[in-house]
């Protein structure tokens, strides 16, 4: 018996050969839809992550006081996120792992970013000082991530990571987002207006109707369920806003006037806010957020491969993907987003819903995003999408992501108690520990990170070490990220609790992991080894 050939004894899952493309995938990774159709599909991909692309800069701007001190610069900050997202996506899909994954801002780095802003606010710093401090921390974190990727560290860990680890990590990417403010916070964006549940429901039902019921009626419903669902709900909201049903300031209001008043061109360029500053304490906090995004991206790579019907990514593809995300972080720091750059889970969910896994489509969408970032009215038009519509979109996508994660368990023996225990415990820990972290500091005059640091400092013997800024900040950020907690729990247990390779699904995965010759790195393609030179977006 070999590791690559698990036995079929009725107790262990068989490993049928995977098709080149999953049955529901309309366009595979290497497919090129017609150009006009590809443009619409690319815009659809970016619509799925517009919530994060707008929510992260709005969150930073609010914390830094930009709405009061420099309201005219908020749109420029949002545009910077769009430009960085587009360029980083083109880099990842051509020079990186070449998966159809959108790159953009990360919530994993938002938490340490807000902590840094809080410290600087206590010191009386202005918003520009806060941004250049964030830039420095993000740049250093990006350099470290480049080392992690291009040194091969993540690829070496792959041999210890199987379906029992990946399944809860991917599932928690979706499950841990059930309480994002666009869904769970009735006062998100406009305090006191309340959540518009019928608009959220209209969006959700429209996407479900297009993707699950009407997809057999016309191909447009199968290819564009997200675009059609959002467009329909936005049109309804816009009409009700113009007719006065939705008042200005309502959470559902569509401000069409903001589109016409937006500047025609946004001046976005490197170091636009000033030269970055490097403060060691702030760098450590951002480093913890970067580690969380690395684990999330590791799960996203496997999720995309699973949805697209491809074998699990090999170590070389993983290394290049993580390394290129590090490059994206450095670029985000140079451009001044105040945040990092990572793979978008929302984009993975869009592939699962639409069946469009084309790299070409994502590249066209990336080009559109760059233009949107520089063209003020276009970026502002995206920003007019009300948060209940974004919430309805998230309701559909995040559940799909969780299901994709659990589907990895088909490779393991679920009759083995060790597997059931590890997966269940990892899922529960990944939901419970972040909830605990979110409650720290409530009723106190300090934030959650400070409250944790004070508690750790009181630990006998080890308090002097655990209570340091470095340790406390790292534990707080990682403990507040569900996929990190679940991934660490599953990784430790799966590699220490006794179990055969067949039980753990490692043998089945070894048979499905892509061969080394299926992926040629960008450096080898440039050198002409094993493949052609990296293609331009329109050539691949």
Order of alpha helices (4+ residues) and beta strands (2+ residues): alpha-alpha-alpha-alpha-beta-alpha-alpha-alpha-alpha-alpha-alpha-alpha-alpha-alpha-alpha-alpha-beta-alpha-alpha-alpha-alpha-alpha-alpha-alpha-alpha-alpha-alpha-alpha-alpha
